[in-house]
């Protein structure tokens, strides 16, 4: 667009702000039957935690009754929680995961 003084007028763009998706915690819950090393294995395989981080989260679950395995958008968090339940059930353990808003 040309202006009256011969310059070029910048076209104003309305900034569309991309909204970040709401994030959710996948929380592992303690029980009296699931072995600690199974929880570590779940954290390493399903949540891609390093061995040290998996151990740290497992100890949170053991000592506090719950621990955050990961933070994801809703669909991913829900899928991860379902996978935890399926893997635990297949192994004969009652390990559960819940999804809570972060």
N, C-alpha and C positions, 0 to 999 in steps of 0.2 A: 504494500500500500504506500502510495506517495503522499507526502504531506505538502502543505502550501509553500513551505520554504525549500522544496526540492529534496528533502531528506526522506529516508525510508522509515515508516512507522512500524515498530515491532507489533506483531499480532499478539494480543494478550491471550494466554492460555489459562484456562481454569485448571488449577492444579487438582488432579484427582489423586487424593491420598489413598494409597493402597492400605487397607486395614489388615493388620497382622491377624492370623487366625488365633482364636482362643486356645490356650494350651492347657493340657490336662496331665496330672501326675498319674502314673501307674504305680500303685502302692501294693507291695507284697505284705501279706498278713502272716503273723506267726501262728504256728500250731505245734502240738506236742509230738507229731509223728514224722514230719518231713525231715530227712537228714540235712544237716547243714551243708554238706558237700553237694547235695542235689540242688539246693538253692543257689549255691555258687555256680554250678554248671548251667542252670537256667539263666542266671544273670550274664554269664559269659556268652552263651549261645543265642538267646532270644533278644538280649539287650546290648550285645557287643561290648560288654564291660571288660576291662583288663582284669587279670586275676586278682590284683591288689584291690581294685575298686569293687569287684564282685564280693570279695571277702569283707570289705568295709560295710557294704550295704547289707550283706547277710548278717553281720554282727548287729547292725541297727535293728533288723527284723527280730533277731534273737533277744536282744536286750530291751528294746522299746516296744515290741509287739508289732511293729510295722516299719517299713523302710521304702523309700522312693527308688524304684527301679529305673524310671526314665520319665521324661516330659515330652509330650507329643501333641499334635492336633488330635481332635476327637476320634476320627476314624482309625488312625494308627493306634492310639491308646486303647481303644476298645478291642481292636484285633490282637494287640499284644496281651491284654488281660485274658482274652479267650484262649490264646495259644498257651499261656501259663497253665490255665485250668486243664486244657487237653493233654499237654505233656505230663503234668502231674498225675492226672487220672490214668493215663496209659502206664505210668510207672507205679501206680498203686498208692499214691500219696494225696493227701487232702490240701495241698498248697493252693491258696487262693490269692487273687489279685483284684483290687478294686480300681476304679477310675474316679478321680476327684479333680475339680477345677484347680489349676495351679495358682 
